[in-house]
């Protein structure tokens, strides 16, 4: 009788326990994905600030920090519910600033930010090349810088340097290949610092 009762209890309890464990696992995984998406989004916003500084001038580190403040919204692209529990007014402010960044560097360059932050170089290059063909000179320059940084970050430095003449022709702040090299190096270090700040791999594998 006791044996029958034990088997009955196990048959009833086991599915319940499995359901609880599965729910906990799914919740943990969802939380991890949301956390990663938010981190990637913030990093992407910082990268956007960095590229904005390359195109329009200013301190890249300061621009990157400013971009990170509202960059969490970009994480929504990868499944994170950015700002879902945040104050609505703050979310609207971040979204408005995010829209300003998109207008400054163009939708195509903007689209490649998260891909570069997340080491998805082929995706970033696709956006970069499209942006570089834009009729808007600022958007085209943002795309060109995105392309240079993506090549440099993926250890294809010869391809990055092949674009230096275009940078000299289109970027009024770059007057020589040596200056282009130095600027690229500093920007790549800033990119790695951004990743490290948001608990992402500093160097792409």
Order of alpha helices (4+ residues) and beta strands (2+ residues): alpha-alpha-alpha-alpha-alpha-alpha-alpha-alpha-alpha-alpha
